[in-house]
Amino acid sequence: MDKQSIDKKDLEKQIAAREAVKFIQQNDIVGLGTGSTAFFAIQEIAALVKNGLKIKGVPTSEHTASLALSLGIELLPMDQVKSIDITIDGADEFDTQLNLVKGGGGALFREKIVASLTKNEIIIADSGKLVTQLGKFKVPIEVVPIALTYVLQQLGKLNGKGEVRMKDNAPFITDNHNIIVDADFGLISDPAALSASLNRIEGILAHGLFVQLTSKVIMGKGTETIIYAGN
């Protein structure tokens, strides 16, 4: 990928992030996403905090927590939060029905908990993340290590092929001390049905299909934003 396309993607992410933070109100509890797109939102939120906005953030990963604290954002532990006003996060891909694949950064479990607690879940994305059908990006699945063999067998029964995510020649380890299996199901005709099937497999802590969890997607396209909203 050349520098020009990288710059274009980053510009679209920044534009989407600037639009998304407009929905934050004084004294909100704000879910803070993880990944390269959420990074721009956290920077925008930090600028608002510096200018007087009072919020408390709920991070979706240890990396996000460290970044937010370094930028002066006050944080709340996830286990002490009963409700989150707004969350701004990214996605690896999304469709116009607001189904998502998330977890490229390995934080899908905490991202899903935060999304489930959130009244207004806003996803920001560059235009390359929009697809007509999910499945181009593999579905990340967080797996308890002792269940790996069983989970891989069950994924096979769903016509999925899973591979353990590696980093530095060793399995990638999540903040929850589990492993990630990236599963290829091909194009996914029914995300809700696949999500329900994955939920029934013992040993899966969470998977990266986010169905009926998103309020809106704000997508940067060129120098404009396009908003996809739920019903």
Rosetta blueprint (number, residue, H / E / L):
1 M L
2 D L
3 K H
4 Q H
5 S H
6 I H
7 D H
8 K H
9 K H
10 D H
11 L H
12 E H
13 K H
14 Q H
15 I H
16 A H
17 A H
18 R H
19 E H
20 A H
21 V H
22 K H
23 F H
24 I L
25 Q L
26 Q L
27 N L
28 D L
29 I E
30 V E
31 G E
32 L E
33 G L
34 T L
35 G L
36 S H
37 T H
38 A H
39 F H
40 F H
41 A H
42 I H
43 Q H
44 E H
45 I H
46 A H
47 A H
48 L H
49 V H
50 K H
51 N L
52 G L
53 L L
54 K L
55 I L
56 K E
57 G E
58 V E
59 P E
60 T L
61 S L
62 E H
63 H H
64 T H
65 A H
66 S H
67 L H
68 A H
69 L H
70 S H
71 L L
72 G L
73 I L
74 E L
75 L E
76 L L
77 P L
78 M H
79 D H
80 Q H
81 V L
82 K L
83 S L
84 I E
85 D E
86 I E
87 T E
88 I E
89 D E
90 G L
91 A L
92 D L
93 E E
94 F E
95 D L
96 T L
97 Q L
98 L L
99 N L
100 L E
101 V E
102 K L
103 G L
104 G L
105 G L
106 G L
107 A L
108 L H
109 F H
110 R H
111 E H
112 K H
113 I H
114 V H
115 A H
116 S H
117 L H
118 T E
119 K E
120 N E
121 E E
122 I E
123 I E
124 I E
125 A E
126 D E
127 S H
128 G H
129 K H
130 L E
131 V L
132 T L
133 Q L
134 L L
135 G L
136 K L
137 F L
138 K L
139 V E
140 P E
141 I E
142 E E
143 V E
144 V L
145 P H
146 I H
147 A H
148 L H
149 T H
150 Y H
151 V H
152 L H
153 Q H
154 Q H
155 L H
156 G H
157 K H
158 L L
159 N L
160 G L
161 K E
162 G E
163 E E
164 V E
165 R L
166 M E
167 K E
168 D L
169 N L
170 A E
171 P E
172 F L
173 I E
174 T L
175 D L
176 N L
177 H L
178 N L
179 I E
180 I E
181 V E
182 D E
183 A E
184 D E
185 F L
186 G L
187 L L
188 I L
189 S L
190 D L
191 P H
192 A H
193 A H
194 L H
195 S H
196 A H
197 S H
198 L H
199 N H
200 R L
201 I L
202 E L
203 G L
204 I E
205 L E
206 A E
207 H E
208 G L
209 L E
210 F E
211 V L
212 Q L
213 L L
214 T L
215 S L
216 K E
217 V E
218 I E
219 M E
220 G E
221 K E
222 G L
223 T L
224 E E
225 T E
226 I E
227 I E
228 Y E
229 A E
230 G L
231 N L
